[in-house]
Amino acid sequence: MSPVVLAQHVTKWYGPRRAVNDVSFAVEPGEIVGLLGPNGSGKSTLFRILCGYLAPSAGSMQVAGHDVVAESMEVRRAISYVPEDSPLYDHMRVVEFLRFMANIKGLRGATENRAVAAAAERLDLGGVMTMPTGKLSRGFRQRVSIAQALLGEPKLLVLDEPTSGLDPHQVIAVRDLIRSLAGRHTVLLASHVLPEIEKIATRVMILLDGRLLTGDALEESAGGVRIRLRATGAEAAVRDICGGVGGVRSIAAEHDGGSAPVRYVIEAERRPSLAADIVTALVAGGIAITEVSEVPHDLERVFLDLTRRPAQAAA
């Protein structure tokens, strides 16, 4: 099956500044893919190229097999886009706005009625359908924006910071809604909030300074483990013994004001007997263990590790 989105070496310059730098990725049908990066990393620029608002300076991007530049109208028919600021026509009532957007997407008559009713029910808009959109709270504006995006069953739903500015209850509601779209819709969403994107997406890409650092951060987070331990004995001996255990990648010592380490953090490959092998080796070497625990890698750890590498390489 062909990917819904295919980006190949996409680059975008704004004068002397390169906002997107040689980005390539694919999004398969039914995926919910998160694009994670700090503000200014190029997420919105990439989305604007995807939606046909901007042309890439180099490279190409396709949506449902259509080139975003050469076949712009076909691409726009396949995409529904919800920008971060939820732009609505404030003078329109919610039902008027949804019908207007349904008409733009070619829905008429009974098809229009069914689509609007289904979107309103799915986003729980029954109590605000007759209200002007300009009078809605931030949370309901976001719901209306997503409701109009779902009209016409788009092949790709693009969400830019979908939980920005929402209160905790609204965040949970929007998060659950997006997760419910998996399989039925293909979703590409951008966020700079790690916990949110980790809870929503089935795959996470990380963008920094316009460069794509990884196409699947969640897979990387599942690929390793951290062992925290307290051990009495010379630091050099602890490092030497732990370093001899298969799968250990690095050892860091944590101090608490004194010269002797209070804790060691070991980064290693994931395997069932790793912690036991480390403890066995230390005890055999005469090192007493007072505490040991295994901590899986999380998205935050992977993000910090990946975003530090470019800085270290440049130093």
N, C-alpha and C positions, 0 to 999 in steps of 0.2 A: 504494500500500500504506500502511495506517495505521501511525503510529508505535507502538512497543511502550510507550514512556513519553512522556507529554505533561504537562508542568508549566506552569501558567498563573498568573503573578503570586502565587506561593506566598510567604507570610510567616508567621513563627512568633515569637511573643513568649513569653518566660519572665518574667512579671511586668513590670518596667520595661525589661528587656533584650530587644532584637530580635536573635534568633539567625539568622534567615533573612529576607532583605529583598527582596521583590518579584522572585522568581526565576522565569524562564520558559525552558524548553528542550524539545527533543524528542530521542528516541533511536530511530533507525530499526532495523528487523529486521536482525540479523546484525552490527551494529556492536559494537566494543569501545570504550566511551567512558570516558575517565579524568576524574575530578573532582579537580583539584589545588588544594591550599590549605594554608596553615600550620595547625598545631593550633589549635583554637578558631575556625576560619573558618566553621563551620556544616555541614561535610560530613556528620557523623554524624547531626545533627538532620534534615537533608534526607533521608537514607536511612531514618531511623525514620518519617518521614512517608510516604515511598514505600511502606514495608512495612506500614503500618497500625498501628504502635506509638504514633504520635502523630497528632493531628489538626492541620491547619494553622489558624492564627489567621485567615488570609484566603487567598483564591485557591483553586485546585483542582489535583489531580494525578490522572492516569489511568494505569493499567497494562493493556495489551491491551484498551483500550476501556472498562475498568471504573473507576469512581470509588473512590479509596482510602478514602473515608469511607462513602459510601452503599452500596458493594458490596465491603465489606472482605473477605469470605470468598472471593469470586471473585478478588480481587487476590492474596490469600495463596496460592491454588492456582496462580497463574501465576508466582509468585516463589520463588526459593530464595536465602536470605540467609546470608552468612558474616560474622559480626561480627569485630572486630579480635582479641578475646581467645579465639577458637576454643572456645566453651563445649561441653563434652561431659559425658556421664554417666560419671564416672571408674570406677564399679564395673562397668560393662558391658565385655565384650570387644568388640573392633572389629567382628567379624562380628555380634554381638548388636545393637550400636548401629546398624549399617547396616540390618539387618533391621527393627529397631524403626522407624527413620525411613522405610523403604520402606512399612511397614504404615500409618504415619500418612498417607502420600501415596496410599494406596489400592491399593498393589501387593500382590498375593497369589499364592501358588502358584508356578507356573513363571515368571510374569512377574516376581515378586519375586526368584526365584533368578537369572534372567538379568540383571536390573538390578544386583543386588548384585555379581555376578561381574564384570560389565562395568566398574562403578565401581572395584572393587578392582584390576582389571587396569590400568585407565587411570591410577590413582594409585600403582601399584606397591606395593600393600599386602599382597601375598601372604605376606610373612615375618612380619607382625604381626597377622594376622586373629584369632588366638586370645589375644592379649595384652589385658589390661585397658587401657582408654584412659587411665586415670590413670597408667600406667607409661610412656607414650609420650614421646618427645622432642618439643620444640616443633615441629620440622619435620614429624614424623609426625602430630601433632595437627592441624596445618594441612591436611595431605593428607586426613585422615579427614573434616575439616569440609567440604572441597571435594567429596570423594567423595559425602557425603550430599546435598550441594546439587545434584549432577548427577542424582540418582535421580529418575525420573519425567519426564525431559526438560523442565525448566521453560522457559517462554517468556523469562524474564528471570533472570539470575544477578547478584546484587548482592554485591560483595566490598568489605569495609571494611578497608583497609590489609592486603592479602593477603600481603605479604612482610615484615611487621613482626616483628622478633625472630628472623628466620631467618639461618642462616649463608650464606656466598656460594654454596655448592653448592646449598643448598635454594632460595635466591632464584632461581637460574638455572632449576632444575627447575620451580618454580611459574610463573615467567615464561613458559617454553616451553609449559607446559600451557595457560595462559590464552590465549596467542596461537593455540594450536591450536583453540580454540573458535570463532574468528571465522567468521562465515557460518552455522555450524550453531546457535550460541546467540547471544543478545544479552546482552552483559555491560556492567554499569556498575560501575566500581571507583573507590574513593577512595584517595588517597595524598598524603603531603606530601613524597615523595622524587621530585624532578624526573627524574633519570636513569632510574629504574625505570618511571615512568608513560610516559615518552617511548618506551621500548623495547617497552612492552606495547600501548598504546592506538592505535587508528586515528584517534581524535579526542580532543582534550583541552580540557576546560572549566576555567576558573580561578575559584575562589571566594575572596573575601576579605571578612572582617567581615560575612558573610552575604549579600554582593552578588555576582552573577555578572558578572565583568568581560569574559569572552569565551566564546563557545560553540565556538570552534575555534582554539585557540592554535597548533596545528601549521600551519594554513593561514597564519596571520599570520607564523610563523617562516619560511615559504617565500616570503614576499612581498617581502623586502628583502635588502639585502646591506651588509656593512661593508667599506670599503677602508681598509687601514692603509698609511701611506706616511711615509717620511722625505724631507724636502726642505730644501735650503739656500735661504735668502732670508728676507725680512721676513714675519712672520706675517700682517700685514694683506694683503700681496700674495697669499700662498698662499690665504688665505680668500676674497679677492675673485675670484681666478681659478677656484678650485674651485666656488665658489657660482654661477658663471656656466655651469657644465656642466649640461645637462638631466638631471633625475632626482635631483640631489643635494638631500637634505633638511636635513642639519645637518653641521657640522664642529666637532670638539672637538680641542683641542691638549693633548698630554701633555708635562709638563715633568719634568725629572730634577734638580731642585735649582737649575738655572740659569734665566736669564730667557728664553732662546730655547727654543722647543719642540723636543723630540727626535723627536716622532712626531705625526702627525695621524690621527684616526679619523673617517672620513666615512661617514655613514649615507645610503643612497640606495636608489632603486627598483632592482629587479633587471632588468638588460638586458645582452645579450652584450658590447657594446663599451664599457661604462661605464668600466672601469679604463683602457682604452686612450685614451678621450676625455679623461680627467682628466690622464693623463701627457702627451698631446699638447698640451693647453692650457697646462700648467705649463711645459713646455719652450719653447713658443712665447712664453711670457711671461718667459723668461729665468731660470726657476727650475730648479735642478739636482735630479734625483731620485736618491736613493741606495738606496731600497728601496720596493717596492710589493707588496701582497698583498691578495687578496680573501678575506673570511671570511664564510660564510653565517650568517644569523641562526640561533640555536638557541633551544630552548624556554626555557632559563635567561634569555636576554636578553629574550625577550618577557615572561616572568613578572616580571622586575625592572622592565621598562618599565611594564607595566600596573599593578603594585602600587604604583609610585611616584606615578602620576597622582592617585589620591584624596588622598594626603597633600599633593601640591602644590596641588591645588584647594582644600583646606581651609586652606592657609597664607595 
